[in-house]
Amino acid sequence: MKKYLICFAIGAFLLSCATGMAQSKPKGGKKQQSPFIEGRQKVRQDDYDSIWKFTNFSTKDTKIYFLPFDYMQLPVICGMRKPDFGDFTPVLNYLQKSTRATMTACAVFAINPNIEDADTREELAEQGRQDAYKALKAFDEWKQRKEMRNKITLQVAEIDYKYFKGNAYYEEQIDDPLIKVGLLLYFGSKKKPIFTVDNDVRTFEDIRFFPNDATIVESWIPAIDTLATYLKENERKSVLLSGYADNQGTEAYCIGLSRQRATEVKKALLMRGVDKDRIEVEARGDADPIGDNNTREGRLKNNRVAIKIL
């Protein structure tokens, strides 16, 4: 009898474990995916048609459309008895009426380009992701009540706002540290990433300078020509020019000299047809030495402009 009770208890325990595992498994056996798209994407506003260019919301359309919808209002709107989604309403009406339509909606935010501190930008990026996710979570609960559970896939992404706006960025400056850009919409059941990740980034050798001089030596002209050609052939890429100096002089002198060197390289790129909006310059002074400042050879290595493709 005692052995029977022990066997019965073990069997019941195993059965309860199996039941618990079955209940915790996502419906349909599908793995839950994060809505976050990591990294700052380089997206131009004119890459996408306006939502108002739709003549009909064909599921065969492979384009991505931009909708300047304030997704941060979603929790309030979804809580209304008769929600009014404004510009987003025609899209939702179509999704509800069509039995086969599916859509991916990506909430897009950006950080004000004038904020240069890396820690501040990272804090704002995390805040942007959490805010957008919270807004989309409210919408996700609403669409399930509206029997649209399988019709909308939700994502969150950060983009480069300065690149997104292009020349218009300089005409309409924004003071907000965190910018709610809008929604990107992609219709169709075909699996297609909203953003493509470009891992093919070329590296370039540092451009060297003589001590106490910011003149580009003629032997480095071919390297600048190659960099300019690369940037013109890859218009979605930009470049960061970081000027450096050795430690021979005051801090102010080293900073000024390093800035002048980076600026000279920028001027050379501009003369070769590279757009000014794609060139960033920073002065690093005698920071991050790659050579020994106690030797002439080491100082020659430190007098440079480092090139980073963004």
N, C-alpha and C positions, 0 to 999 in steps of 0.2 A: 504493500500500500504506500509506504514511504517513497519507494523508487518511482511509483506511478505519479505521485504528487510532484516530485522533483522534475520528472520528464514533462509533465503537463505545464509546470511553471516556466521551464526553459522554452517550450514550444510557444507559449503565450507571449513571452518576451520577444522572441524572434519575429512573431507575427506582427506585433505592435511596431517593431523597428521597420519592417518592410512596408507597413501601412503608412508610417510617418514619412518614409523616403518617397513613396508614391505620391503623397499629398504635397510634398515640398518640390517635386519636380515640375518645372514650368509646363503649362498646358501645351500638348502637342509635341513635347520633347524638345522644343526650341530653346536655344541658349539666349538668355537676356543680353542685349547689347547696350553699351553705354551710348548716350546721345551726344557725347562730347566729341568734337573733332579737334585734335590737339594741334597747336602751332598757329602762327599768324599767317593767314593765307593772303596772297597778293591777288586781289580781285578788283577789276575795274568796273565801274558802274555801267559803262557802255557795252560791257560784255553780254548784258542781258536785255531782253526786250521788256517793255513795260507790260504789266498785267492787263492793261486796257487794250493791248494789241490783239488780244484773243478774239477771234471771230467765233470759234467754238473750241471747247476744251477737249481737244482730241487726245486720247490716251496714247496715240502713236507719235505724238510730238516729242521730240527728244531734246528740246531746248529747256533752258533754265530761265525762269522769269523772276524779276525783282518786284517786290511789293513793299512800299515804305509804311508798313503797318506797325504801330506801337504795340509790340507783343507784351510789354509790361502791364498793359491794361487787361490782359486776358483773365487773371483771377477775379477782377471786379465784374467784367463783362459776363463771364461764365456763371457767375452767381446770380445774375439777373433772371427774373421770371421770363422775360422776353428779350434775350440777348440781342444787341445790335453790334455787329462786328464791323460796321462801316465798309471800307474798301475790300475787306476780306469776305464780305457777305456773298457776292456773286460766286466766288469759288466754292464756298461751303454749300450753297444752294445746288450747284452743279454736282458736287460729290454726293449729296443726299438723293438727288433725282436719278443719277446714273448708277446702274447696278454693278458696273464693272470698273468704274474709274478708281484709280489709286493715285496717291500723291505723296511726295516727300517734302516736308516743310522744314527749313533750317532757320532758326532764330540767330541773327547775326549781330554781333556787337563789336565795338572798336574802342581802343584807348586813345585819348587825345595825343596826337604826335608831339605836342609841345612838352609833354612830360618825359623827361630824359632819365630820371632815376630808375634804375633797374628794379630795385626792391618795391618801389611804389607801383611800377607797371605790373609787376607780378601779383601784387595784392589786388589791384584793380581787375586784372584778368581773372583771378579766382572769383572775385565778387561778380563780375560779368557772367561767368559760367553758372554760378549758383542762382543768380537772379533770373537768367533765361530759363534754367531748368525748372525753377519754381513756377514760372509763368506757364511753361509748357505742360507741367504736371497738372495744373488746374485745367488746361485745355484738354489734356488726355482723358481726365475724368469726365468732362463734359461730352466729348465725342463718343465715349463708350455708352453714355446714356442715350445718345442720338443714333445708336446702331451704326456707328462709323468706325468701329473698332479696328477693322482691317484695311481701312482706306487711307489712313495718314500715318506716315512714319515721321518721327520727330527727331531733329538734331540741333546741336548748338555749335557755333563756330565763332572764332575771333578773326577779323580781317584787318589789313593795313589800311586805315582810313585815309591817310594821305595819298596812297596809291589809288584807292577806290574813287576818290573825288577828283584826282588829277589836278588840272589847273584851277578848277572851281574851288579847291581847298583854300587857295590864297585870296579868293574873292569873298568867301563867306566863312570867316573864322568862327569856331565853336569854343565856348568856354568850359563846357561840361567835361570833367575828367573821363567819364565813362559814357560812351555814345551808343545809344540804341539805334542801330542802323535800319533794321527791318527784317523781312522774311524773304528767303529765296525759295521758289517753288519749282518742283520738277514733277511733271505728270507722266504717268506710265508705269507699268508693272515691271519693265526691264530694270534689272539691278545695275545702277550706274552711280558712282560716287559723285557727290556734288562738287567736291574739290579734289583735284589731282595733286599728289605730293611729288615734287621734283627733287630727286636726290642727286641729279647730275649737275653738281656745282663744281666749277673749275677753280683750281688754286693758282695764284700768281706770286711770283717772287717779289720780295721787297725791292723798292727803288732806293738806291743808296745815294748819299750826298757827302760832299767833303765837309770837314768840321767848320763850323761858323759860317756856313754858306747854304743858301736855299736855291741855288741855280741847278736846273736839271742838266746833268752831264749828257753829252750827245750820245754816248754809248747806251743810255737807257731809253732813247727815243723809240727804237724798235719794240721794246717791252710795252711802252705806252700805246703805240700803234696797235699792238695785239690786243691789249685790254679794251681799247675803244672799239675795235672790230667785234670783239666778243659781246660787248654790251649792246651794240647796234643790232647784232644778229639775235640777241636774247632780250627782247624788249620788256619782259616781265621781271628781269633782274636789275638790281641796283648795286651800288658799290659804296663801301665805307673806306675812306682814306684816313688812316691814323698816322699822324706825324709824330716822330720821335727825335730826340737829341741825346748827346752824351751828357755827362754831368759837369762839364767845364763851363761854369757860369752860374749866375743866380737862378733861382726857380722861375722868376718872371721871364728872364732871358731865354731859358730853355723852352718854356711854354710858348713864348712868342715865335721862336725859331721853328719849333715843330709845327706850329700852325701855319707859318709861312710856307713851309715845305709841302704840307698837304694841300694848301691852296694853289701852289704852283702846278701840282699834278692835276688838280681839278681844272685849272685854266687850260692845260694841255688837252684834257679830254673834251672840254667844251669846244675848243678849236677844231676838234675832229668830229663834231656833230653829235656828241652825247648830250641828252637833255639834262639841264641843271637839276631838275627835280629828282633825278635818279642818282645823284652824287651827294653823299654825306661826308662831312669833314669833322675831325676831332683832333685836338692837340693834347698829346700825352706827355710832353716834356721828356724828362729823363727816366720815366717809369718803364718797367718791364724790360730791362736791358738784356740783350741776347749775347753781348760780349763783355769782356772785362774792361771797365772804364779806367783801370790803372795802366793799360797798355794801349799803344797807338792802334794796333790791329783791332782790339776790342772796341775802341771808340769809333773806328770807322764802321763797324757793324751796327752800332747803335744809332748812327746818323742815317735815318731811313724813313720811308713812308710804307707802312704795311697796307696790304690790299685785301679786303674781305668782300666776297660776293654775297649779297643778301637776297 
